Amino acid sequence: MSSTTPRTILCFGDSNTWGFDPASILDPFPRRHALDVRWTGLLATTLGPSHRVIEEGQNGRTTVHEDPFNLARNGSTYLPACLESHKPIDIVVMMLGTNDLKAVINAPPSEIATGAGVLARFILSSNAGPDNRPPLLLLVCPPAIGDLSHLPDLNAKIPDGYARSRALPRHYEALATTLGCHYLNSQEIITPSLTDGIHLEASEHRKLAGAIVEKIREM
C-alpha cells in the first residue's frame, strides 16, 4: 500500500454505531448524536487523514437473525455487499449483539456470540482487505443493558436484559481467542445511559472512541 493511501476502517454495528441519542427514546423517530459526538466521528478525528473511517451502523441490526417487525436488519445478509462495496478495507470494527437479546429473537448469550462468530469468520475469510487479503478484525463485545424498569414497554422487549447482556463478554472473549482476532470488551469501558438503559451518552462515546483508537494503533 502506498504511504499516501489512507487506511480504511469499517465500523459495522447497530444503533450504538449509528449514534442513537438516548434522549430521543420516546420521540416519534430516533435522533442521532452529531458526527463530532459519535465514537466513529471521534475515531476519524483522532486518527486524522491517514485513516478513512466508514460508519455502517443501523438501528435494530442483529447478527444473523430476521426481525419480523423491522425489515432488513439481518447483519449476515448485508455484510457481504458491505465489504465488497468498501474494499479494500484494512480493519473492520464490529460491535453487534444487543438486538439479539430482544424477546422476538430471544437468543441466549452463547448463541449471540455464535451469531457474531458467523460474521467474524466471513470477514476473516473474505478478500475485502488490501491485495485481496482478509482485513484485520477488532471484535467488540457490545455494552451492557442498564435498568429498564422505568420504560415498561422497552423492558418487555428485552427481558432480563440486565443479566443476559452481562453474560456476553466471556463468550465474545472466547470467540476472539478461537479466531485469533483482536478483542475489546466495551463493558469494561462504558455504561449505558440512565435515560434509556441501552444507548450511549456523549461522554461514553468519547470513552469508547479512545479505547478503540488504542486498539487500532496496536493493530
N, C-alpha and C positions, 0 to 999 in steps of 0.2 A: 504494500500500500504506500502511495506517495505520502511524504511528510506533510503535504498541504491538504490532503484529503481528511475531512473531519471523521472521527469515529462516530458511528451511528448506534444509538441506544434506543431500543424499542421497549416502551413501558406498557405491558399488557395486563389489564386488570379490570376491576369493576368500578363502582361509584367512588371509592376512595382513591382511585387513579384518575377518574373523571373530575374529581374535586367537589363533590356534593357538599353544599353548605348546610350543616345541621339545623340552622335557624329556619330553613325552608321546609322542614319535615311535614308540617301541617298545611303548607300552602298548596294551591291547586296544581302547581308544577314545581319541579325542583330548580333551585338556583345553584349556580356554580361559583366557587371561590374564584377570584381574579387570578390571572395567569401568574402574577408575581407572588401569589399566596400559595398556590398549589405546589406540592412537592416536586412534581415534574418540571414546573417552571423554575423553581429554585434550583433544581438539579442542572438545568440548562444554563442558568445564570452563573452558578458556581464553577461549572466545568469550562464555560466560555466557548469561544468559537472553534476550539479544537474538537468539540463534540456536537453532534446533532441529536437532540432528544425528541423522540416521536411519542406523542400521547395516544394511547389506544385503550382508554378507559370507557366502559359502558355501564350505565346503571342497570343493576339486576343480572349482570353476566354471571353465568355458572361455569364450572369446569367442563363437564361433559353432559349436562342434563338439559332437557327441554322443560321450559316453564310454560304450562298451558295458559297462564294469564299474561305472559309477556313474551311476545314472539321474538325470534332471532336473538336469543340470549345465550345460546349454547356456545361456549368458547371453543369447543373442538371443531365445530363446523366453520367457524370464521378464521381460526388461526392459520390454516394452510394458505389461504388467499392473502392474509395479512402479511405473513412472512414473504410471500412471493412479491407482493406489492412494494415492500420497503427494502428489499435486498439490494446491496449487501449490508447485513446487519452485524455489527461487532458483538454487541451484548444485548440479550433480552432480560429485562427485569420483569418477573411475573409474580403478581400478588393476587391470587384468586382463591375462593373457597367459602367466603362468608355467605353467599347466596345459596350455597348447597345446604345450609342449616335451616332453610325455610321449611315449614311444615309440608308444603306442596311437593317437596323433594325428599326431605326427611332422611338424608344420608347421615350415617354415623361418622364420627371424626376420622376413623381409619379409612373409610371409603371416600371421604372428601379428599384425603391425601392421595388415595389411589387415582381419583379423577385428575388431580393436579399432576400426578405422575404420567398419565396418558399424554397430557400436553407437553410436559417436560421432555419425555422421550422423543416426541415428534420434533421438538426444537433441536434436540441434541443429535438427531439422526438426519436433519434436513441439510440442504445445500444453500441455506439462506445467508451464510456468512461470506466473508471475502474469499475469493478464489474457489467458490462453490464448496467451501468447508462449512461445518456447523458453526453457528455463533456460540459464544460463551453464554451461560445461563446463570443468573442470580435468582434463586428461588426464595421468595419472601413469604413467610408464614403470615397470614392476614391478622389484623388486630383482633383483640378480644371484644366480645359483646358486653356492654355495660348493663345497668339496671334499666329495664323497660317497663317497670310496673306502672309508671305514670302515663304510659301510652298503651292502653289495653289492646287495641287493635293490632299494633305492631308486635306486642308481646305474644299475642296468639299466633302470629305469622312465623315467629322464630321461637318455638317452645324450648325452654331450658337453654336458651342461647348463652347465658352467662357461663354455665358449667361446660357445655359442649364445645364452645369456642376455645376454652382454656385447655382442652384436651388436644387441640390441633398441633401445637409446637412439637411434641415428641414424635408425632407421625411424620410431620414435614421434615424434621431433622433427620429421621431415619431414612426418608426418601432421598434427601440430598446426599447422605452418606453412601447409599446404594448407587446413586447415579454418578457420584464423584463431581457434582456441580457445587457452585458457591451457594451459601445459605445465609439468611438473615432472619432472625425471629423478631418481628416488629413488636410483639407483645412485651418485650424487654425494654422497648424504647418509647412507645406511645400508648396513650389511653383514649378510649372513645369519648366523644362529647357527652356531658351530662344532659344536654338538651334532647338528644335522640338515642343515645346509647350505642350508636353504630358508626357514625361518620366523624370526621376529624375537624377540630378547630384549627385556626391558623397556626397556633403555637405547636401543635402536633405535626402539621405539615413541615414546619421548619426542622423539627427533630428528626423526622423520617428522612427528609432530604439530606441532612447532614450525615446520617448513618449510611445511606446508600452511596453518597459521594465517597465516603471512606472505603466502602467495599469495592466500588468501581476502580478506585485508584490502586487498590491491592490487585485487582484483576488485570 
